[in-house]
Each structure stands twice: as C-alpha cells, then as structure tokens.
Amino acid sequence: MKTWIAGARPRTLPAAIAPVLIGTALIQVDGVAIKWFNAALALGVGLSLQVAVNFSNDYSDGIRGSDEARVGPTRLVASGLHSPKAVKLAAIIFYALASVFGVILALATSPLLILVGALAIFAGWKYTGGANPYGYRGFGEMSVFIFFGLVATMGSYFAQSERLSWQALLLSIPMGSLACAILGLNNLRDRPKDELVGKQTLAVRLGDTRARALIISLLSLAFLSSIGAVVITPWALISLITLPLHISLVRAITSGALGADLIPLLGKTGGLQLLTSLLITLALSL
C-alpha cells in the first residue's frame, strides 16, 4: 500500500485542492450560500483526476523507458515495484472515479460539465500517453494552466452558481500559474535526462536559463494576480503575506540549483499554492 500511496504522489494534491477552495469560496461574494454537496463533488473530481494523471504518467513514461534513473519521487513502473498493467489499471480506476463524481455534479448543475470532464480526462491521458504525447512536445505547462487553473477554478465556481464570471477568471490565474511553476520546476529538474531520451519538455526546448526565467515569471504572475484580486475584495491584500515565500523561491531558482537540489522547491511551491488559495478563500469569506 505504501508504494501505491507514493505512486499517487500526495505532494501534488494541493494543485487539485487549491482551485476548488477558491472557486467554491467565490460564491460568497455573490451573497449566496455554498452548496457543500457540489463542492465535495468538485473536490472529488479534482483529486481523482490528479491521482489518475500521476498514475497514467508513471505508466506511459515507464513503458517508454523515459523514467529510468530519474531524480525525484519513485516511479512504480520504472523501478519495477508494480507491473505496467497494474499501474495502468490504477489510472483507469481513478479516471473512472473522477467520471462518476463529474457525472453526478453535471446532473446537479449542467450537462456541459460532462464535456469538460471528458476533455480533462483526454488531456490527462495524452500528456504522456498515446503515440504522440503533447507533454513530450513542450505543451505540458499550457495544459496544466488550462485544466488545473482555468477549468478547475472556474468549474468549481460554476458548480456553485451555474454561470461564469470575470472574478472566477481572475482568481484562476494564480492557481494556473503556480501549478505551471510546479511542473516547470519538475521539468527543470529532469531536463538533462529528458533531453537524453528525446523528451522535448518546455524546459528542454527553452534551455536552462530561459526555463528558470519562465518559472520566475509564473511566480510573479501568481503573486500579482492574487494581489489583483483586491478589485473583488480589499481583503485580498492579505496575500502580501506570501511575498517572502515568492522571494525565497526566486532566489533559490536563480542560484542555479540542479537535479535533486530542486526537489525541495517543488514542495515549497506546492505549499505556496495551497497557502495562496487559503488566503484568497479567507479574503473572499471576509
């Protein structure tokens, strides 16, 4: 069981929790009570999708051989801890679980969510799966911004209000940016190995210097957009608390840390995303 928990990569789960918190809390600005059942379903979809993507990436990278001798968390297939068939089945189970939560949520709100969910599942599988995975072509960050930023935040708000708003769009930007920063750090860590096996992530395409600049830009965008939420509520200024964390991450990135030295930064960025979401949630509640 411990190996399966490790394979699910629990440290990535804040990327699924954070946008749901914000999207759900935003309904309070409208003076409407939160629909807790819908919120729980939205959270179930997000968490299930995150775990499913983690398992499907483990499976797809493992059978391609691109996870061999990788720095970072243990990969189930590449390390031989579990068979490719078992890991693929685990991914399918969690995709199915996300589908169940999504269909129930769609029945409670709008059938449109079924289409959005299907696109999210397709994007999750095609990230590293299939004959021509887009994650191997440098489009991973774009997908993460769309599905773990825009879709997750605005979808959670839609699950409460059954409409979209510019406020939800604005608040999706820090979530998408921080999720992208996490992936960017992950790809920066793996850049030398990915380049050797022909995995053309954005970090490989940009090179070390520009990849670091991109991550710093994403962190800056996340901070500025979270402060920009002051147009929704003046309490958004509470996000200034995160400034020292942003500065610490930027300093570490510009220091030239490589390989395993980047692993702590991944955890810190995940924590920063969760903290940012909690602060914005608090601001919206006040």
Secondary structure by P-SEA (a helix, b strand, c coil): caaaaaaacccaaaaaaaaaaaaaacccccccccaaaaaaaaaaaaaaaaaaaaaaaaaaaaaacccccccccccccccccccaaaaaaaaaaaaaaaaaaaaaaaaaccaaaaaaaaaaaaaaaaccccccccccccaaaaaaaacccaaaaaaaaaaacccccaaaaaaaaaaaaaaaaaaaaaaaaaaaaaaaaccccccccccaaaaaaaaaaaaaaaaaaaaacccccccccccccaaaaaaaaaaaaacccccccaaaaaaaaaaaaaaaaaaaaaaaac
